[in-house]
Amino acid sequence: MSESKRILVKGNEALAMGAIKAGCLFYFGYPITPQNEVPEYMSRVLPGLGGQYVQAESELASINMVMGASSLGVRSMTSSSSPGISLMQEGLSYLAGQELPAVVINVVRCGPGLGGIAASQGDYFQAVKGGGHGDYRLIVLAPASVQEMYDHTIAAFHLADRYRNPTMVLADGVLGQMQEPIVECDDVQPEPRKPWALTGAKNRPMRYLKSLYLKDGELEAHNRMLQEKYREIEKHEVRCDELLTEDAELVVAAFGTAARIARTAVSMARDKGLKVGLFRPVTLFPFPKRELKALSERVKKILVVEMNTGQMVEDVRLNVSREADVSFYGRPGGGIPTPNEILEKIEDSFS
Amino acid sequence: MKTVFSKPAALNDAVMHYCPGCSHGVAHRLVAEALDHYDLTERSVGVAPVGCAVLMYDYFNCDIMEAPHGRAPALATGMKRSRPDLVIFTYQGDGDLASIGLSEIVHCANRGENVTVIFVNNTVYGMTGGQMAPTTLLGQQTTTSPYGRNFNTDGYPIRIAEMLSTLEGPSFVGRMALDTPGNILKARKMVFKAFHMQVREMGFSFVELLATCPTNWGLNPSDSIKRIKEELVPYFPLGVFKEREAD
């Protein structure tokens, strides 16, 4: 392994650096706060690498530019924030329907509507449950540090290609704007061959990519095949972190920035002698169902903390043992839970 | 015996699903002839619209990508930017291009993307059953303008070719009608020119083809052809609106 040095970067820059490290030379996007460092970085760096930065006229156009590039078999990415991601839902549904790999970054801000520019986790449902029309799933990764913004973006390209499926990195404004040291990856897996890509029908029959299936039963079969793929993803790609759960009586479940804050609260609780652990889903789809179920059989009490009014908590409730006591603490609309607030909720549960 | 007429190699042997008297057959043929002429079939990717021509992968013998409604020029942009060695063309109807996809076509043209757009204008939404389009003529009855298009409530028909020709980006913008043999030959020349522009890396090229829709116009095929000359051409004049010369 070569000597790796630590460099100080913003979360949004880490996203862009990760994409380029993964071999993505084609970025299409539209500016929106709080993720503008991504297009700014890409517009600065890609031309020198023989790549392309296109500032699209809208998020509708940018996701479709990504779709066009992806259909030719090249790695391509867009990034946006909540209202922009809403506009991309049409494209995401088509990408899923045509089984195209693409990476979409959502640096979540608060809503609904124009909302505000502060960080939020209010897009969990949209990312994990669909958002666009039809039965489909995105692979969703939730980083909780600037290093993970970088690592997860690289991973997102591998996952997208492996499963021919759009993959989302679900970050938030805090992660996008904060600076932390990261270590660059010097070992990236090679891009797989893409025998389905449109490359011009030279020395082979023509091929097409489509999501329209009009013949009786065809679309049902296509949907069943997609669902089978999602089951494969659930079987092989679940990632989660557990901290101090071995002897825990209560576990805080949280993802992304909320998990990071919860970690501080957990260590404060431990200092007070309370047996508290942390459960952090890293993949939101596939959701770590089995791991959570096993944990819930041991700990009985689970406190879900989110920067919204309760979205992941629904998946937690669905996947815990019958006896588990699930409570929720959330701050919507740009509110960020403090370690003390979470500690207070933990202490309430023990009293 | 000398062959004087044959099916272009860029077209497959597929049974047309288009209605009798529809211009898509002719328009497809012109595109296929251009692909043959410049030997582009093996390095082309066509972008199919939402609408009647979505099934163009049944007909064209080149790679085809399906676009969401109106977004074909954005897809084409992503394609051409990532693989400039490929020839990229979109084939779009008026509902697709002039309504929901207006933003995409204007900005693709304005950026001067080196792609070719074939725009089939029959003044009506065909596949969805004959609703009003942005190009529907004043007074024209459709299923959603049952009393005839009225400018007070529906606005005026949009002249896309003229609009795009005001932009700096396009290298070629022309409009021709698919009504008479003479006009079809002129249309053929325009389609050839549009692909040639892309091959020469001259930037965005655009051909609008005035087309029939007998089914949704409620006319027989020959009256539909007459309607192009009598009603469409007076509002949508034929000709080249912009042509950039090579340096």
Interface residues (C-beta under 8 A of the other chain):
Chain A: L25 F26 F28 Q52 V54 A56 E57 S58 L60 A61 S62 N64 M65 V66 M67 G68 A69 S70 S71 L72 V74 S76 E90 G91 Y94 Q98 L198 T199 G200 A201 K202 N203 M206 R207 Y208 L209 K210 S211 L212
Chain B: T41 E42 R43 S44 V45 V47 A48 V54 L55 Y57 F60 N61 C62 D63 I64 M65 E66 A67 P68 R71 A74 L75 A76 T77 G78 M79 R81 S82 R83 L86 S103 E104 V106 H107 R111
